[in-house]
Amino acid sequence: MHRQKVADRDILNNLAWLYHQKDKNRALELAEEVYLLAPKNPRILDTLGLILAHDGIDIARGLKILRDTYALISTGSER
C-alpha cells in the first residue's frame, strides 16, 4: 500500500477512536470505512471491535472481531 494511503488509513483509524468518546455514530462510520481499506490490520480490527462491543452496538460482532484480531496477531498473519 502506498505510504500516503497507509498514513491516511492510520489517521482515520485514530480519528474513529477519538470520535468514540463523543459521537458514537460517526466513530462507527469511520471505523467501518477504515475496515474496508484494511480488513486484516490488527489496529483497524481492534478499533472496530472495541467500538462495537464497548458501546453495545453489536457485542457479538465486536467480540468476534476482537477474537479474530487476537488470532491474526498470534499467528503472525497480520498485514
C-alpha positions as CSV (number, residue, x, y, z in Angstrom):
1,M,0.0,0.0,0.0
2,H,1.3,3.4,-0.9
3,R,2.8,5.2,2.1
4,Q,0.3,8.1,2.0
5,K,-2.7,5.8,1.9
6,V,-1.3,3.9,5.0
7,A,-0.9,7.2,6.8
8,D,-4.4,8.3,5.8
9,R,-5.8,4.9,7.0
10,D,-4.0,5.2,10.3
11,I,-5.2,8.8,10.8
12,L,-8.8,7.8,10.1
13,N,-8.5,4.8,12.5
14,N,-7.2,7.1,15.2
15,L,-10.0,9.6,14.4
16,A,-12.6,6.9,14.7
17,W,-11.3,6.1,18.2
18,L,-11.4,9.8,19.2
19,Y,-14.9,10.1,17.9
20,H,-15.8,7.1,20.1
21,Q,-15.7,9.4,23.1
22,K,-18.2,12.0,21.7
23,D,-20.1,10.8,18.6
24,K,-20.5,7.0,18.6
25,N,-22.4,7.0,15.2
26,R,-19.5,8.9,13.5
27,A,-17.0,6.6,15.2
28,L,-18.6,3.5,13.9
29,E,-19.0,5.0,10.4
30,L,-15.3,5.8,10.3
31,A,-14.2,2.5,11.8
32,E,-16.3,0.6,9.2
33,E,-14.8,2.7,6.4
34,V,-11.2,2.1,7.5
35,Y,-12.0,-1.6,8.0
36,L,-12.9,-1.8,4.3
37,L,-9.4,-0.4,3.5
38,A,-7.5,-2.9,5.7
39,P,-9.7,-5.8,6.9
40,K,-6.7,-7.7,8.2
41,N,-4.9,-4.9,10.0
42,P,-5.0,-5.6,13.8
43,R,-5.1,-1.9,14.7
44,I,-8.1,-1.4,12.5
45,L,-9.8,-4.6,13.7
46,D,-9.1,-3.6,17.3
47,T,-10.7,-0.2,16.9
48,L,-13.8,-1.5,15.1
49,G,-14.2,-4.4,17.6
50,L,-13.9,-2.2,20.6
51,I,-16.4,0.4,19.3
52,L,-18.9,-2.3,18.5
53,A,-18.5,-4.2,21.8
54,H,-17.8,-1.4,24.2
55,D,-20.7,0.8,23.0
56,G,-23.1,-2.1,22.9
57,I,-23.8,-1.6,19.2
58,D,-23.2,-5.2,18.2
59,I,-21.5,-7.0,21.0
60,A,-21.4,-10.4,19.3
61,R,-19.7,-9.0,16.1
62,G,-17.4,-6.8,18.2
63,L,-16.2,-9.8,20.2
64,K,-15.8,-11.9,17.1
65,I,-13.6,-9.2,15.5
66,L,-11.5,-8.9,18.7
67,R,-11.0,-12.7,18.7
68,D,-10.1,-12.6,15.0
69,T,-7.6,-9.8,15.8
70,Y,-6.0,-12.0,18.5
71,A,-5.8,-14.9,16.1
72,L,-4.1,-12.7,13.5
73,I,-1.5,-11.5,16.0
74,S,-0.9,-14.9,17.5
75,T,-0.2,-16.5,14.1
76,G,1.7,-13.5,12.7
77,S,-0.7,-13.2,9.8
78,E,-1.4,-9.5,10.2
79,R,-0.6,-7.2,7.3
